Amino acid sequence: MATSWLKPLHVNKGKTIAQTITDRTDYAENPDKTHKGELVTGYECAPRTADTGFLLSKQQYADITGRNQGKHDILA
């Protein structure tokens, strides 16, 4: 039986939402861990612009729904 663990990503203290998301995507694209980027792919997005696209989608969702959880907001 497979088990997975989902960990919510919150804004890092002292950082903006954009900085937090960029830090996480940069970490995931670390060339030392991805065979110099060979293992980095994207689905309907380019890995280099994934953080920007994520922020845009998050803002569009907030505009449409009016939902904003403030400091308890989960980014991903």
PDB file as gemmi writes it, atoms N, CA and C in Angstrom:
CRYST1    1.000    1.000    1.000  90.00  90.00  90.00 P 1                      
ATOM      1  N   MET A   1       0.841  -1.163   0.000  1.00  0.00           N  
ATOM      2  CA  MET A   1       0.000   0.000   0.000  1.00  0.00           C  
ATOM      3  C   MET A   1       0.895   1.237   0.000  1.00  0.00           C  
ATOM      4  N   ALA A   2       0.579   2.166  -0.880  1.00  0.00           N  
ATOM      5  CA  ALA A   2       1.344   3.413  -0.964  1.00  0.00           C  
ATOM      6  C   ALA A   2       0.761   4.448  -0.007  1.00  0.00           C  
ATOM      7  N   THR A   3       1.639   5.203   0.566  1.00  0.00           N  
ATOM      8  CA  THR A   3       1.218   6.282   1.459  1.00  0.00           C  
ATOM      9  C   THR A   3       1.925   7.548   1.037  1.00  0.00           C  
ATOM     10  N   SER A   4       1.197   8.651   1.053  1.00  0.00           N  
ATOM     11  CA  SER A   4       1.838   9.931   0.762  1.00  0.00           C  
ATOM     12  C   SER A   4       1.522  10.921   1.861  1.00  0.00           C  
ATOM     13  N   TRP A   5       2.321  11.922   1.917  1.00  0.00           N  
ATOM     14  CA  TRP A   5       2.179  12.941   2.936  1.00  0.00           C  
ATOM     15  C   TRP A   5       2.066  14.279   2.241  1.00  0.00           C  
ATOM     16  N   LEU A   6       1.002  15.005   2.510  1.00  0.00           N  
ATOM     17  CA  LEU A   6       0.809  16.320   1.935  1.00  0.00           C  
ATOM     18  C   LEU A   6       1.108  17.360   2.996  1.00  0.00           C  
ATOM     19  N   LYS A   7       2.050  18.212   2.701  1.00  0.00           N  
ATOM     20  CA  LYS A   7       2.433  19.247   3.655  1.00  0.00           C  
ATOM     21  C   LYS A   7       2.016  20.599   3.094  1.00  0.00           C  
ATOM     22  N   PRO A   8       1.149  21.329   3.794  1.00  0.00           N  
ATOM     23  CA  PRO A   8       0.739  22.635   3.299  1.00  0.00           C  
ATOM     24  C   PRO A   8       1.897  23.628   3.343  1.00  0.00           C  
ATOM     25  N   LEU A   9       1.976  24.473   2.343  1.00  0.00           N  
ATOM     26  CA  LEU A   9       3.022  25.492   2.267  1.00  0.00           C  
ATOM     27  C   LEU A   9       2.419  26.832   2.650  1.00  0.00           C  
ATOM     28  N   HIS A  10       2.956  27.425   3.697  1.00  0.00           N  
ATOM     29  CA  HIS A  10       2.534  28.747   4.152  1.00  0.00           C  
ATOM     30  C   HIS A  10       3.614  29.761   3.781  1.00  0.00           C  
ATOM     31  N   VAL A  11       3.288  31.032   3.893  1.00  0.00           N  
ATOM     32  CA  VAL A  11       4.263  32.087   3.630  1.00  0.00           C  
ATOM     33  C   VAL A  11       5.361  32.025   4.686  1.00  0.00           C  
ATOM     34  N   ASN A  12       6.610  32.087   4.248  1.00  0.00           N  
ATOM     35  CA  ASN A  12       7.737  32.102   5.180  1.00  0.00           C  
ATOM     36  C   ASN A  12       7.760  33.427   5.923  1.00  0.00           C  
ATOM     37  N   LYS A  13       8.131  33.400   7.181  1.00  0.00           N  
ATOM     38  CA  LYS A  13       8.192  34.626   7.980  1.00  0.00           C  
ATOM     39  C   LYS A  13       9.170  35.609   7.354  1.00  0.00           C  
ATOM     40  N   GLY A  14       8.739  36.859   7.257  1.00  0.00           N  
ATOM     41  CA  GLY A  14       9.604  37.909   6.717  1.00  0.00           C  
ATOM     42  C   GLY A  14       9.689  37.931   5.208  1.00  0.00           C  
ATOM     43  N   LYS A  15       8.888  37.095   4.529  1.00  0.00           N  
ATOM     44  CA  LYS A  15       8.925  37.044   3.072  1.00  0.00           C  
ATOM     45  C   LYS A  15       7.527  37.270   2.509  1.00  0.00           C  
ATOM     46  N   THR A  16       7.494  37.685   1.257  1.00  0.00           N  
ATOM     47  CA  THR A  16       6.217  37.854   0.580  1.00  0.00           C  
ATOM     48  C   THR A  16       5.771  36.519   0.008  1.00  0.00           C  
ATOM     49  N   ILE A  17       4.536  36.474  -0.470  1.00  0.00           N  
ATOM     50  CA  ILE A  17       4.041  35.260  -1.128  1.00  0.00           C  
ATOM     51  C   ILE A  17       4.918  34.936  -2.329  1.00  0.00           C  
ATOM     52  N   ALA A  18       5.238  35.955  -3.118  1.00  0.00           N  
ATOM     53  CA  ALA A  18       6.064  35.746  -4.322  1.00  0.00           C  
ATOM     54  C   ALA A  18       7.433  35.187  -3.963  1.00  0.00           C  
ATOM     55  N   GLN A  19       8.072  35.732  -2.932  1.00  0.00           N  
ATOM     56  CA  GLN A  19       9.393  35.244  -2.526  1.00  0.00           C  
ATOM     57  C   GLN A  19       9.322  33.801  -2.044  1.00  0.00           C  
ATOM     58  N   THR A  20       8.287  33.474  -1.298  1.00  0.00           N  
ATOM     59  CA  THR A  20       8.130  32.115  -0.780  1.00  0.00           C  
ATOM     60  C   THR A  20       7.955  31.118  -1.916  1.00  0.00           C  
ATOM     61  N   ILE A  21       7.087  31.434  -2.872  1.00  0.00           N  
ATOM     62  CA  ILE A  21       6.850  30.519  -3.994  1.00  0.00           C  
ATOM     63  C   ILE A  21       8.102  30.387  -4.858  1.00  0.00           C  
ATOM     64  N   THR A  22       8.767  31.509  -5.112  1.00  0.00           N  
ATOM     65  CA  THR A  22      10.001  31.466  -5.909  1.00  0.00           C  
ATOM     66  C   THR A  22      11.069  30.624  -5.209  1.00  0.00           C  
ATOM     67  N   ASP A  23      11.208  30.782  -3.902  1.00  0.00           N  
ATOM     68  CA  ASP A  23      12.175  29.965  -3.147  1.00  0.00           C  
ATOM     69  C   ASP A  23      11.879  28.476  -3.312  1.00  0.00           C  
ATOM     70  N   ARG A  24      10.613  28.082  -3.216  1.00  0.00           N  
ATOM     71  CA  ARG A  24      10.234  26.668  -3.330  1.00  0.00           C  
ATOM     72  C   ARG A  24      10.477  26.138  -4.737  1.00  0.00           C  
ATOM     73  N   THR A  25      10.137  26.906  -5.764  1.00  0.00           N  
ATOM     74  CA  THR A  25      10.362  26.413  -7.126  1.00  0.00           C  
ATOM     75  C   THR A  25      11.858  26.359  -7.435  1.00  0.00           C  
ATOM     76  N   ASP A  26      12.622  27.330  -6.940  1.00  0.00           N  
ATOM     77  CA  ASP A  26      14.078  27.285  -7.128  1.00  0.00           C  
ATOM     78  C   ASP A  26      14.668  26.050  -6.451  1.00  0.00           C  
ATOM     79  N   TYR A  27      14.180  25.724  -5.258  1.00  0.00           N  
ATOM     80  CA  TYR A  27      14.648  24.536  -4.542  1.00  0.00           C  
ATOM     81  C   TYR A  27      14.325  23.271  -5.342  1.00  0.00           C  
ATOM     82  N   ALA A  28      13.108  23.214  -5.896  1.00  0.00           N  
ATOM     83  CA  ALA A  28      12.697  22.033  -6.664  1.00  0.00           C  
ATOM     84  C   ALA A  28      13.484  21.890  -7.957  1.00  0.00           C  
ATOM     85  N   GLU A  29      13.988  22.989  -8.479  1.00  0.00           N  
ATOM     86  CA  GLU A  29      14.746  22.957  -9.738  1.00  0.00           C  
ATOM     87  C   GLU A  29      16.251  22.876  -9.515  1.00  0.00           C  
ATOM     88  N   ASN A  30      16.688  22.638  -8.297  1.00  0.00           N  
ATOM     89  CA  ASN A  30      18.102  22.584  -7.967  1.00  0.00           C  
ATOM     90  C   ASN A  30      18.842  21.642  -8.914  1.00  0.00           C  
ATOM     91  N   PRO A  31      19.793  22.174  -9.697  1.00  0.00           N  
ATOM     92  CA  PRO A  31      20.490  21.348 -10.686  1.00  0.00           C  
ATOM     93  C   PRO A  31      21.261  20.167 -10.082  1.00  0.00           C  
ATOM     94  N   ASP A  32      21.700  20.302  -8.839  1.00  0.00           N  
ATOM     95  CA  ASP A  32      22.428  19.207  -8.188  1.00  0.00           C  
ATOM     96  C   ASP A  32      21.517  18.013  -7.892  1.00  0.00           C  
ATOM     97  N   LYS A  33      20.208  18.266  -7.777  1.00  0.00           N  
ATOM     98  CA  LYS A  33      19.267  17.208  -7.435  1.00  0.00           C  
ATOM     99  C   LYS A  33      18.424  16.748  -8.625  1.00  0.00           C  
ATOM    100  N   THR A  34      18.551  17.424  -9.759  1.00  0.00           N  
ATOM    101  CA  THR A  34      17.689  17.119 -10.905  1.00  0.00           C  
ATOM    102  C   THR A  34      18.480  16.764 -12.162  1.00  0.00           C  
ATOM    103  N   HIS A  35      19.685  16.272 -11.973  1.00  0.00           N  
ATOM    104  CA  HIS A  35      20.558  15.942 -13.110  1.00  0.00           C  
ATOM    105  C   HIS A  35      20.659  17.133 -14.049  1.00  0.00           C  
ATOM    106  N   LYS A  36      21.020  18.291 -13.456  1.00  0.00           N  
ATOM    107  CA  LYS A  36      21.182  19.557 -14.186  1.00  0.00           C  
ATOM    108  C   LYS A  36      19.910  19.951 -14.930  1.00  0.00           C  
ATOM    109  N   GLY A  37      18.763  19.723 -14.315  1.00  0.00           N  
ATOM    110  CA  GLY A  37      17.481  20.138 -14.875  1.00  0.00           C  
ATOM    111  C   GLY A  37      16.790  19.108 -15.728  1.00  0.00           C  
ATOM    112  N   GLU A  38      17.432  17.962 -15.977  1.00  0.00           N  
ATOM    113  CA  GLU A  38      16.826  16.911 -16.809  1.00  0.00           C  
ATOM    114  C   GLU A  38      15.500  16.417 -16.247  1.00  0.00           C  
ATOM    115  N   LEU A  39      15.369  16.402 -14.941  1.00  0.00           N  
ATOM    116  CA  LEU A  39      14.176  15.853 -14.301  1.00  0.00           C  
ATOM    117  C   LEU A  39      13.094  16.905 -14.043  1.00  0.00           C  
ATOM    118  N   VAL A  40      13.313  18.135 -14.494  1.00  0.00           N  
ATOM    119  CA  VAL A  40      12.347  19.213 -14.268  1.00  0.00           C  
ATOM    120  C   VAL A  40      11.462  19.351 -15.505  1.00  0.00           C  
ATOM    121  N   THR A  41      10.164  19.161 -15.303  1.00  0.00           N  
ATOM    122  CA  THR A  41       9.202  19.321 -16.391  1.00  0.00           C  
ATOM    123  C   THR A  41       7.999  20.084 -15.856  1.00  0.00           C  
ATOM    124  N   GLY A  42       7.114  20.435 -16.748  1.00  0.00           N  
ATOM    125  CA  GLY A  42       5.905  21.128 -16.340  1.00  0.00           C  
ATOM    126  C   GLY A  42       4.724  20.633 -17.152  1.00  0.00           C  
ATOM    127  N   TYR A  43       3.550  20.752 -16.586  1.00  0.00           N  
ATOM    128  CA  TYR A  43       2.325  20.391 -17.292  1.00  0.00           C  
ATOM    129  C   TYR A  43       1.539  21.675 -17.525  1.00  0.00           C  
ATOM    130  N   GLU A  44       1.373  22.036 -18.751  1.00  0.00           N  
ATOM    131  CA  GLU A  44       0.690  23.254 -19.168  1.00  0.00           C  
ATOM    132  C   GLU A  44       1.326  24.509 -18.573  1.00  0.00           C  
ATOM    133  N   CYS A  45       2.617  24.447 -18.317  1.00  0.00           N  
ATOM    134  CA  CYS A  45       3.380  25.624 -17.886  1.00  0.00           C  
ATOM    135  C   CYS A  45       4.859  25.349 -18.139  1.00  0.00           C  
ATOM    136  N   ALA A  46       5.611  26.415 -18.240  1.00  0.00           N  
ATOM    137  CA  ALA A  46       7.058  26.287 -18.367  1.00  0.00           C  
ATOM    138  C   ALA A  46       7.657  26.340 -16.972  1.00  0.00           C  
ATOM    139  N   PRO A  47       8.548  25.428 -16.631  1.00  0.00           N  
ATOM    140  CA  PRO A  47       9.123  25.444 -15.287  1.00  0.00           C  
ATOM    141  C   PRO A  47       9.721  26.802 -14.890  1.00  0.00           C  
ATOM    142  N   ARG A  48      10.306  27.509 -15.839  1.00  0.00           N  
ATOM    143  CA  ARG A  48      10.926  28.806 -15.524  1.00  0.00           C  
ATOM    144  C   ARG A  48       9.906  29.869 -15.119  1.00  0.00           C  
ATOM    145  N   THR A  49       8.665  29.731 -15.580  1.00  0.00           N  
ATOM    146  CA  THR A  49       7.642  30.737 -15.259  1.00  0.00           C  
ATOM    147  C   THR A  49       6.535  30.172 -14.371  1.00  0.00           C  
ATOM    148  N   ALA A  50       6.746  29.011 -13.801  1.00  0.00           N  
ATOM    149  CA  ALA A  50       5.724  28.369 -12.973  1.00  0.00           C  
ATOM    150  C   ALA A  50       5.354  29.226 -11.761  1.00  0.00           C  
ATOM    151  N   ASP A  51       6.338  29.846 -11.121  1.00  0.00           N  
ATOM    152  CA  ASP A  51       6.028  30.659  -9.941  1.00  0.00           C  
ATOM    153  C   ASP A  51       5.149  31.863 -10.298  1.00  0.00           C  
ATOM    154  N   THR A  52       5.426  32.506 -11.424  1.00  0.00           N  
ATOM    155  CA  THR A  52       4.624  33.638 -11.870  1.00  0.00           C  
ATOM    156  C   THR A  52       3.211  33.194 -12.229  1.00  0.00           C  
ATOM    157  N   GLY A  53       3.099  32.077 -12.927  1.00  0.00           N  
ATOM    158  CA  GLY A  53       1.791  31.540 -13.281  1.00  0.00           C  
ATOM    159  C   GLY A  53       0.993  31.142 -12.052  1.00  0.00           C  
ATOM    160  N   PHE A  54       1.674  30.589 -11.071  1.00  0.00           N  
ATOM    161  CA  PHE A  54       1.011  30.201  -9.827  1.00  0.00           C  
ATOM    162  C   PHE A  54       0.452  31.425  -9.116  1.00  0.00           C  
ATOM    163  N   LEU A  55       1.243  32.490  -9.042  1.00  0.00           N  
ATOM    164  CA  LEU A  55       0.782  33.719  -8.396  1.00  0.00           C  
ATOM    165  C   LEU A  55      -0.415  34.321  -9.127  1.00  0.00           C  
ATOM    166  N   LEU A  56      -0.378  34.309 -10.446  1.00  0.00           N  
ATOM    167  CA  LEU A  56      -1.491  34.829 -11.238  1.00  0.00           C  
ATOM    168  C   LEU A  56      -2.761  34.020 -10.974  1.00  0.00           C  
ATOM    169  N   SER A  57      -2.651  32.700 -10.982  1.00  0.00           N  
ATOM    170  CA  SER A  57      -3.811  31.839 -10.726  1.00  0.00           C  
ATOM    171  C   SER A  57      -4.363  32.067  -9.324  1.00  0.00           C  
ATOM    172  N   LYS A  58      -3.473  32.222  -8.353  1.00  0.00           N  
ATOM    173  CA  LYS A  58      -3.899  32.460  -6.972  1.00  0.00           C  
ATOM    174  C   LYS A  58      -4.653  33.780  -6.868  1.00  0.00           C  
ATOM    175  N   GLN A  59      -4.164  34.816  -7.544  1.00  0.00           N  
ATOM    176  CA  GLN A  59      -4.826  36.119  -7.514  1.00  0.00           C  
ATOM    177  C   GLN A  59      -6.183  36.065  -8.219  1.00  0.00           C  
ATOM    178  N   GLN A  60      -6.249  35.381  -9.348  1.00  0.00           N  
ATOM    179  CA  GLN A  60      -7.517  35.242 -10.062  1.00  0.00           C  
ATOM    180  C   GLN A  60      -8.542  34.509  -9.191  1.00  0.00           C  
ATOM    181  N   TYR A  61      -8.129  33.468  -8.504  1.00  0.00           N  
ATOM    182  CA  TYR A  61      -9.022  32.720  -7.613  1.00  0.00           C  
ATOM    183  C   TYR A  61      -9.556  33.635  -6.508  1.00  0.00           C  
ATOM    184  N   ALA A  62      -8.664  34.421  -5.902  1.00  0.00           N  
ATOM    185  CA  ALA A  62      -9.079  35.333  -4.829  1.00  0.00           C  
ATOM    186  C   ALA A  62     -10.051  36.388  -5.363  1.00  0.00           C  
ATOM    187  N   ASP A  63      -9.801  36.894  -6.565  1.00  0.00           N  
ATOM    188  CA  ASP A  63     -10.688  37.900  -7.155  1.00  0.00           C  
ATOM    189  C   ASP A  63     -12.073  37.322  -7.443  1.00  0.00           C  
ATOM    190  N   ILE A  64     -12.120  36.105  -7.923  1.00  0.00           N  
ATOM    191  CA  ILE A  64     -13.399  35.474  -8.282  1.00  0.00           C  
ATOM    192  C   ILE A  64     -14.193  35.085  -7.037  1.00  0.00           C  
ATOM    193  N   THR A  65     -13.530  34.499  -6.067  1.00  0.00           N  
ATOM    194  CA  THR A  65     -14.236  33.955  -4.903  1.00  0.00           C  
ATOM    195  C   THR A  65     -14.309  34.908  -3.717  1.00  0.00           C  
ATOM    196  N   GLY A  66     -13.394  35.866  -3.663  1.00  0.00           N  
ATOM    197  CA  GLY A  66     -13.336  36.764  -2.521  1.00  0.00           C  
ATOM    198  C   GLY A  66     -12.744  36.121  -1.279  1.00  0.00           C  
ATOM    199  N   ARG A  67     -12.196  34.923  -1.433  1.00  0.00           N  
ATOM    200  CA  ARG A  67     -11.632  34.194  -0.287  1.00  0.00           C  
ATOM    201  C   ARG A  67     -10.198  34.646  -0.017  1.00  0.00           C  
ATOM    202  N   ASN A  68      -9.932  35.015   1.229  1.00  0.00           N  
ATOM    203  CA  ASN A  68      -8.595  35.400   1.652  1.00  0.00           C  
ATOM    204  C   ASN A  68      -8.470  35.025   3.120  1.00  0.00           C  
ATOM    205  N   GLN A  69      -7.553  34.153   3.424  1.00  0.00           N  
ATOM    206  CA  GLN A  69      -7.413  33.660   4.795  1.00  0.00           C  
ATOM    207  C   GLN A  69      -6.324  34.395   5.565  1.00  0.00           C  
ATOM    208  N   GLY A  70      -5.763  35.426   4.969  1.00  0.00           N  
ATOM    209  CA  GLY A  70      -4.745  36.217   5.663  1.00  0.00           C  
ATOM    210  C   GLY A  70      -3.508  35.418   5.994  1.00  0.00           C  
ATOM    211  N   LYS A  71      -3.017  35.565   7.228  1.00  0.00           N  
ATOM    212  CA  LYS A  71      -1.755  34.907   7.600  1.00  0.00           C  
ATOM    213  C   LYS A  71      -1.862  33.393   7.665  1.00  0.00           C  
ATOM    214  N   HIS A  72      -3.066  32.853   7.703  1.00  0.00           N  
ATOM    215  CA  HIS A  72      -3.261  31.398   7.738  1.00  0.00           C  
ATOM    216  C   HIS A  72      -3.443  30.805   6.346  1.00  0.00           C  
ATOM    217  N   ASP A  73      -3.289  31.627   5.329  1.00  0.00           N  
ATOM    218  CA  ASP A  73      -3.497  31.184   3.950  1.00  0.00           C  
ATOM    219  C   ASP A  73      -2.487  30.104   3.570  1.00  0.00           C  
ATOM    220  N   ILE A  74      -2.959  29.073   2.936  1.00  0.00           N  
ATOM    221  CA  ILE A  74      -2.090  28.004   2.433  1.00  0.00           C  
ATOM    222  C   ILE A  74      -1.778  28.305   0.977  1.00  0.00           C  
ATOM    223  N   LEU A  75      -0.507  28.357   0.639  1.00  0.00           N  
ATOM    224  CA  LEU A  75      -0.094  28.679  -0.717  1.00  0.00           C  
ATOM    225  C   LEU A  75      -0.209  27.482  -1.641  1.00  0.00           C  
ATOM    226  N   ALA A  76       0.196  26.341  -1.165  1.00  0.00           N  
ATOM    227  CA  ALA A  76       0.174  25.149  -2.006  1.00  0.00           C  
ATOM    228  C   ALA A  76       0.075  23.921  -1.126  1.00  0.00           C  
TER     229      ALA A  76                                                      
END                                                                             
